Amino acid sequence: MGHCKTFDLEVSLDDWDDEDLLDEIRNRGIPIDAAEAPEEANDLLREIWRLRRNGCEYDHLMDKFLSDTLGVVI
């Protein structure tokens, strides 16, 4: 069996600026489109709301929103 080492670290996100954190997220391959363009995410949410309110199909837009913001596909 392999050996595991554990460490107790105290880390605060305040130790890094926003750009450092965004770079780390990008380096991990996590999509952050909504974080970089919140107005586009808001526009997409408004369109989803409008379609849902009018009883129209909106699943394709919800799938795009989930993919863009969470990096997941249903």
Secondary structure, DSSP 8 states (H G I E B T S, - for coil): ------------GGGS-HHHHHHHHHHTT---HHHH-HHHHHHHHHHHHHHHHTT---HHHHHHHHHHHH----
